[in-house]
Amino acid sequence: MEFKVYNRISEVGESHWDSLVSKRFFLSYKYLYAMEKACEQLEYRYVIATIGGHFVSLCYFQLIPFSGESLRNYLPPNPIFKWIYDFSLAKVRTELLVLGNVVFTCENGVLIRNDYKQDAENLITSSLKAVLDSLKKTPLGTMISENIKTISSKLFCPKAFHIFKVEDRMELDLKDFDIFENYLDKLQSKYRLRVRKVLEANAKTSIIDIHKENFQTYRDQLSELFLNVLNNSKFKLTTISVDYFYQYILLVDRFHVKGFVLNGKLVGFVSYFQLDSIIEVHYVGLDYEYNRSHKVYNYILIQMIRLALEYQIPKVCFGRTAQELKSTLGAKPFSTLSSLRINYSFLNLFTPIFINKMVLEPWVLRSPFKQKEL
């Protein structure tokens, strides 16, 4: 079996790549080509396995610049670990090899031909080895970024990898609703009242489309709002600039950005992918002062529900943050696990220490719909 490594998706070619991935949008040529243009700080690797010239599997990897400073908040309050950090980890400037997509963590980056799925473990580990062998230097660690368990329970946490849980993916099923008022009617009174209060608070908030013709007009405001949210994030493997959105607007017709304007000022925005079967809410930007007074973020989520119902799209994925808030709108959690290996045996012994410090904040799952009506 041959495993061929490509550094750019253009080396594979659009027609050939799309003939392999079928309908998986987040593995499509257009999406991945736009990712290369939008996130030039990352490197990419694509591995295609063939036997006798016939396709068997493909794996999609990202190489992410990594700084040891990212681990500061995960060290135990212990002088020994402080010494380790000050004299080693803080000075680390390396890379992390990721199977999947850290910018949009809903795609595991693996596709295997049906009649070879029983060999998934070997195919993926061989693809990983092919990438590592092709690199000039070994990256600090290797991460499986999304749930591979659906493909191979054995592979999900292979030898020397350590499992960790990431925040739940929150999805709202809308197949039982036809219009927004119907959705509201199915909510319990206290949750319906909350939605109506948000709508009333934003009665003067207008919604605009951000597109290639007006992007530069709003670019600085978009950047400021996005940085507000990024700076409020506890941990991020990579960062993106506001031009990320522009590249996707230019290159992917299923990608959209809507701005929320109040008193002549852009106070929030949402980016999302509108697919036939789901709306995938992507990054948002917020003015936190207006968010406190007008609950702009709540309003954004409600507008995504309205949009899905307008286009008769049966599901909305709200992403991973603010799970309890999203559950008040009816979204349900879908648990996801990832795994990590430090590619140096001694350092890998300490991996569980950092992983165990990555404790997710507890939250309460709400049940906003009337009983026996769903």
N, C-alpha and C positions, 0 to 999 in steps of 0.2 A: 504494500500500500504506500502511496506517495502523499506526503504532506508538503504543500507549497505555501510559502509565506509571501504575502504582498504587503508593501508599505503604504500604498494608497489604493483606494477602491477603484480609481480610474485605471489601474494596472490590470484589473480583472475585466472591466468593461461593463457598461450599463446593461446591455441586453443579456449578456451571459449571467451576471449577478442576479438580475431580477427573474431570470428563468429558474434560478435555484431557490429563491426565498419565497416565491409565490405571493401570498397576500399578507405577509407579516410586515406591516407598514414600518415599524421601527427597526427593521432590518433591510428596508428597501434602499436601492441605490441613491435615490434623491435625498432621502433623509440622512444617510451616512455621508454622502458627498457634502451636504450642507453642514454637517457636524465638523468635517475637516476644515471647511472655510470659516466657520463661526468660532471654532476653538483651536486656533493655531498653536496655542501653548502646549497642546497635547500631541503625542505621536500615536499612530494607529497601526495595527497589524491585523491582517485578515488571513486566516489559514483555511485552505480548501483541501480536503482529503479526497483522493480518487483511487480507484483500483481498476486497472486495465483501461484507463481513460474515462471511466464512468464516475460520476459524482457519488460521494458517500456522506460527507459531512462538511460543515463550515463552522468556524469559531471566529468571533469578533473580539479583539482586545484593544485596550487603551493603555498607553504609557503616560503616567501622571507625574509631574514634578512634585516631589515630596520633601517637606522640611521637618526635622525633628522637633521644631518649636510647636508643631501642631499637637504634640503629645503632652505638653506642659500640664494641662488641666486634668490629665488622667493618671498622673503620678501619685502614689500614696504619700501622705505627709510624713516622710521618713528621711532622715539625713542621708542614708545610704543612697536612696533613689534620687535625692536632690544632687548628690555628688555625681551619680551616673549621668543625670541630665546635663549638669553644668559642663562636664568634661567630655561628654561624648554626644548624646542625643541632640543637644541644642546646636551642635555644629554640623549635624548631618544634612547634607544636600544631595538627594538622590532621586530615585524614581520608584514608583509603585506600578506593577503590572496588574491590570484588572481585566478579568474575563467579563464582558458585559459593558454597561454604559453608566458611568457615575454622574453624568449630567442629566440623564433621564432614566431613573432606576426602575424601569418597568419592563426591561428586556434583558434576558439572560445571555443573549449573544451566541446562542448555540442552535444549530439546526442539523438534524440527523435524518437520513433517509430511513423510512419506516422499517425496511427489512434489515437495518443495521443497528436499531436502537438497543438491542440486547448487548451490543458491544460499546455502549456509550462511554463507559469508564475509560476504556483503552483509547477511544477516539479523542476524547477531550484531553486526557493526560498526555497523549502523543502530540496533540496540537500545541499544548502548553510547552512541552519540551522543544518543539520545533521553533517556537518564538524565542525561548530563552537561548537556544543555541545560535540563533541568528543575531543576537544583540552583542554589541562590543563589550558591554560590562553587565554584570548581573544586577538587576534592580533589588532594592532592599527587601521588598516583599511581593507576594502574589496574592491577589484577592479574587474570590469568586463573588461577584457583586450582587447576584440575584439568585433566587431560589432554583437551584439545579436539581433539587430533590424530585421534581416532577419528571425529570429525565432519567436520573439514576440516584437512588437512595445511597448506594455505596460511594459514588463519586462526590456526593454533596459535601462530605467532610473527609476527604482522603487523608492518608497518613501524613502527619505533621501539620495539617491544617486545623485551625481552631474556630469553632462556630461562634457567631455572635448575632444577636437579634437587632434588627433595625426597626424603625417606627412603622406602625401598621399603615398599609395602603387603604385609604378610605374610599369606598365606592357606594354610589347611590343607584339603586335599581328603580327605573321609572316605567317599566313596561306595563304597570297597572294603571297608569295615568295617561290621559289624552291632552288635557290642557292644564295650565297653571292653577286655575281656580279649583279644579278637581283635586290636584295635589294638596292645596291648602285645606280643602274640606276634609281630607283624610287625616290631617294633623289633629292631635289633642288640642284643646282650646288654649292652654298656656303656651304651647309651642307655636300655634298659629298666631297668637297675639304678638309673640316676639318677632315673627317675620313681618307682620303688619307694621309694627313699630319701626323696624329698620326701613321699610319702604316709605313710611311717612317721614322719617328723618332725612331721607334722600329724595324727597319729592322734587327738589330743585337741582338734583344732581343729574347732569346730562351725560350720555354715553356716546363716545366717538370711536370711529375706527381709525387705528393707526396703520398707515400703509406706506408704500415706498415714496409716494408723492409728498406726504406731510411728515415723514419720520424725522427729517432734520429740524423741522420746526419744533418738535417736542423732544428732541434727543437729550438735551441737558436736563429737562425735567424728568424724563424717564430714568436717566442715569442716577439722579439724586434719589428718586423714590426707590429704585432697585437697591442702591447702596444702603439705604435705611434698613431694608429687610436683610441684606447680607450681613450687615454689622450686628444685627440682632440674632444671627444664627450662632448656635453654640459650636458647631463643628462642620467643617466642609472640606472635602478632599481636594476640590479645585474651585476656582472662582472664574466667573465669566464677566465680560464687559457688556455694556449696553448694545454694542455693535453685533453681538450674538443674535439679538432679535431682528436686526436689519437683514442679516444674511438669510435667516429663515423666511422672513417676509419675501425676500427676492427669489428664493430658490424652491420653496415648498408651498404649494397653493393651499394645502390643508392646515397651514399654520396661520394663526390670527392673533392680533393684539387689539384689545379694547381699552380706551382710556376713560377715566371717570373725572368729570370736571364739575367743580363747585365754586361759585363766586368767581368765575373766570380763571380758576387755577386747577391744574391737573393734580388731583389728590390721591390718585391710585391708578393702577393698570393691571390687567391680567393678560397673560399669553396662554394659548391653548391650541391643541390639535383637534380639529373637528373631523372625526372619522365616521364611517357609516353606522357603526354599532356602538360607538362610545365617544364622549368628549373627554380628552385627557387634559386636565388643567395643569399648566406648566408653572412658570415663574410668575410671581406677582411683585408689585412695587406699591409702597404705601407712604402717605404722610401720616405719621402716628398721632399728630395733634388732631387732625380731622378724623382719624380712625377712632379716637377716644370720644369725640363729640357726635360723630355720625355713623359709627360702626361700618366704615367703608368696606372692610374685609368681609363682613357678613353680607353686605349688599352685593359684593362681587360674586360670592358663592350662590346667592339667590338668583342672580342674573344668569349664571351658568345653568341652573336648573330650568329657568325660563327658556333659554336658548335651546337646550336639549328637547324640551317639549314642543317648541315651535317647529323644530326640524324633525320631530318624531324619532329622536335618537334615544334608545332605551336605557342608556347608562351614562353616568358621569363619574369619572375618577377625580377626586379632589386632591390627590397626593397624600403626603405622609404627615404633615404638620397639623397642629390644632385639632387633634382627633375628637376631643369631647365636643367642641363647637360643631364640627361637621356631623357628629352623630345626632345633634339636636335637629338637624335637617333631614335625618333618616339614613345617613350614610353608615355603612357597616364596615368593620375592620377585616382586613385580610393580612394575616401574619406573614412576614418574610424573614428569612434567615440568610446570612452570608457567612463566608468563612475566610480566614486569613492565615497565611504562612509567611514568616520571616525567612528569607532564603539563606540565612546563616544559622547553622544549627544551634550555636550557643545563645545567640540573641533570641532565637525562636522559643527558648525555654521561658523567656519573660513575657511572651505574647499574651498568655492568659491573664497576667496581672493587669495589662492595659485594657483587655477586653472586659474583664470583670468590673472595671471602673466605669465602663460605658453603660451605666444603668439608666434605662428609659424612665421618664417621669410617669408616675401612675395617673390614670385618668378613669373617669366613669363613663361607661357606655350608656347613652340615653336611648329610650324607646319612644319616639315622638308620635308614632302613628296610633290611631285608635285601634283598640284590640278587635280581633275577629274581622277586620276589614281589609287585611292584606293576606 
